[in-house]
Amino acid sequence: MRDFRKYDIWQDAISLIDVVYDVVSRFPETEKFSLSTQIIRAAVSIPSNIAEGSSRESEKDFARFLQIALGSCFELETQIIIAMRRSYMNQESGDNIVMKIQSIQKRINGLKRKLKK
């Protein structure tokens, strides 16, 4: 069994959640149960799937959970772009989050490739 806490991508995904919660807390009240909820769920899904996958016996199973985490990254990136277009966050905050997400995406892909070897 792997210790998910030692993976840099898991640690960075946990840190991303803090940033996401801070930004979403400033969304309009009308977004409390729509886009903001989706954003938080997608952000939480990333490290959760990395953690769950790390408990799996086979590399193939772990890679499958990494793929789910990667899907959540793309979902989150899309939702952040929507929030920026709706002016729920400023461009700088949005770009910063997107940069963090893209970094996690690249590293998840790298770990998946490593597991397949």
C-alpha positions in Angstrom: 0.0 0.0 0.0 1.3 3.5 -0.9 1.2 6.5 1.4 -0.8 9.0 -0.5 0.3 11.8 1.8 3.9 11.6 0.4 2.8 12.3 -3.2 3.6 15.9 -4.1 0.5 16.0 -6.4 -1.7 15.0 -3.5 -0.2 17.7 -1.3 -0.6 20.3 -4.0 -4.2 19.3 -4.7 -4.9 19.7 -1.0 -3.4 23.2 -1.1 -5.5 24.0 -4.2 -8.6 23.2 -2.2 -7.7 26.0 0.3 -7.4 28.5 -2.6 -10.6 27.3 -4.2 -12.6 27.7 -0.9 -11.2 31.2 -0.4 -12.1 32.3 -3.9 -15.6 30.6 -3.9 -16.4 32.3 -0.6 -16.5 35.6 -2.5 -18.9 34.4 -5.1 -22.3 36.1 -5.2 -24.9 34.6 -2.9 -26.9 33.4 -5.9 -24.0 31.0 -6.7 -23.9 29.3 -3.3 -25.6 26.2 -4.4 -24.7 26.0 -8.1 -21.3 26.8 -9.6 -19.6 27.2 -6.3 -20.7 23.8 -5.1 -19.6 22.2 -8.4 -16.2 23.9 -8.1 -15.6 22.7 -4.5 -16.7 19.1 -5.4 -14.4 18.9 -8.4 -11.5 20.3 -6.3 -12.1 17.8 -3.5 -12.3 15.0 -6.0 -8.7 15.4 -7.2 -6.8 14.5 -4.0 -9.6 12.1 -2.9 -9.1 10.0 -6.0 -5.3 10.1 -5.7 -5.7 8.9 -2.1 -8.2 6.2 -3.0 -6.1 5.0 -5.9 -3.0 4.7 -3.8 -4.7 2.1 -1.7 -5.2 -0.2 -4.7 -3.0 -3.2 -5.1 -2.3 -3.0 -8.8 -0.7 -0.2 -10.8 -3.5 -0.5 -13.3 -6.1 0.3 -10.6 -4.1 3.2 -9.3 -3.8 4.5 -12.8 -7.6 4.3 -13.2 -8.1 6.5 -10.1 -5.5 8.9 -11.4 -7.5 9.2 -14.6 -10.6 10.1 -12.6 -8.6 12.7 -10.7 -7.4 14.1 -14.0 -11.0 14.3 -15.2 -11.8 16.3 -12.1 -8.9 18.6 -12.9 -10.3 19.3 -16.3 -13.8 19.8 -14.9 -12.4 22.2 -12.3 -10.4 24.2 -14.9 -13.6 24.6 -17.0 -15.6 25.8 -14.0 -12.9 28.3 -13.0 -13.0 29.6 -16.6 -16.8 30.0 -16.4 -16.4 31.8 -13.1 -13.9 34.2 -14.6 -16.2 34.8 -17.6 -19.1 35.6 -15.2 -16.8 38.0 -13.3 -17.1 36.0 -10.0 -13.3 36.3 -9.7 -10.7 38.5 -11.1 -8.4 37.4 -13.9 -5.3 37.2 -11.8 -6.9 34.8 -9.2 -8.5 32.7 -12.0 -5.2 32.5 -13.9 -3.3 31.5 -10.8 -5.8 28.7 -10.1 -5.7 27.5 -13.7 -1.9 27.4 -13.6 -2.0 25.3 -10.4 -4.6 23.0 -12.0 -2.5 22.6 -15.1 0.6 21.8 -13.1 -1.3 19.0 -11.3 -2.7 17.7 -14.6 0.8 17.4 -16.1 2.1 15.6 -13.0 -0.9 13.2 -12.8 -0.2 12.3 -16.5 3.5 11.8 -15.6 2.7 9.5 -12.7 0.2 7.5 -14.9 3.0 7.0 -17.5 5.4 5.9 -14.8 2.8 3.3 -13.5 2.3 1.9 -17.0 6.0 1.1 -17.4 
